[in-house]
Structure formats: structure tokens, C-alpha cells
């Protein structure tokens, strides 16, 4: 079975540009979460979506937005890129049908490496 | 607020010697705790998880961790390091509640170096 997939694997943008990152969850998973991992730090939670609705948001500016599609894939959008947005962006999927942990264990994709020049 | 603290940013061991990576947590209730490993330019791989069952948790690749409530710790150990264990390790806390179906809060990471 395919795991979580993300595209593209690498991306280079310049300051002020916009970027869209994509994630396809494991088949049968309805929840997608996004994390930002800046070099030398642990991942930080950005968003969680379940059944196309936002279920959680981390402490990120409004330049960051996301959405989930009917097939449960997801996009993360970042506007007006800053140098500090350079990071590895990780997507994780989970069953997400209940508050119980069993349904919320998160499986991570390989990430998209974004470099902002 | 719930959080995890990894006490060492770097740990260096010789191949065949024990590994100890330290993690302390703060939580107002019984936590769900995890250890993930990240090899260079790769995503996160789950090593093991504690979810209020046995306090000694066995994971993949010979790793295990012990949940100690009295010490608020969840240290990761391995009896004998292998060169392939060289990677960055993250301790994480899972929180669910409210309208959220859960998020992970990660520590800063510990880079494990294994010398021949």
C-alpha cells in the first residue's frame, strides 16, 4: 500500500512569491495535518483538516492557508514568502474519525523542502 | 500547556555501546508520547509509542523507552548502537481534545552520531 505522498520534493522560490504544496493521504485516511520543520528544530504544527473542515490551527500567520479536497488530498498555500519560510514541510495523515488516539495516529510523508531566496 | 524537552541536542556513541536519548514531558494528564527518527533528507518514522498501557515500550530496530511518571520522563534506549542508527531523533507529545482530532508537539531533536 502506498504511504503518504507529497509533491514536489524540492522547491525554490523567491521572497514575495506564492507556493502550493500537495499531499495525498494513505488510502482510507480522512484527516491530514501539516507541519513545518525549520532546519535544526522539531516540526511545528500548522493545520489539521478532517472531512474538508479545519480542525486545528497552529501559531502561524494568515499567509498560511490550506484546504482538503473530496478525495481527502490536501494543499498547503503560503503567500508573500519570507526567507524564514524556508523549511521542510511535512504532511501526516490519520484515520481521524474519533478523538481516540487509535484513530489519530499520524503517518508522515517524506516532506517538501522549500527554499526561499 | 503540554510540552516535551529533549535534554541533549547531540549524543555521540561508539558502535556496539548503549544509546540513551533523554526526553522529559510536562502534561496535566496522562500523556501519549512518541519517539520518531529522521534520517537525512527523509520524513519521520515512528520508533515507538506510549499510550497508557505498559510503561516499558518496545519499538522497532531494538529501541525501547520507559515511561516514568514520577520523573516525567520518557527516555529512549538501545543496548547496542549500530552505524545505521545515526540520525536525528524526536520525542513528541500527542494532544487531542475540543474540535481537534489531535496534534503532535515535538521536542527540539537529538542528533545521534555513531562512531566505528
Interface residues (C-beta under 8 A of the other chain):
Chain A: X4 X31 X33 X35 X40 X41 X42 X43 X44 X45 X48 X50 X55 X56 X58 X90 X92 X94 X96 X98 X99 X100 X101 X103 X104 X105 X106 X107 X108 X109 X110 X111 X113
Chain B: X32 X36 X41 X42 X43 X44 X45 X46 X49 X51 X90 X92 X94 X96 X97 X99 X100 X101 X102 X103 X104 X105 X106 X107 X108 X109
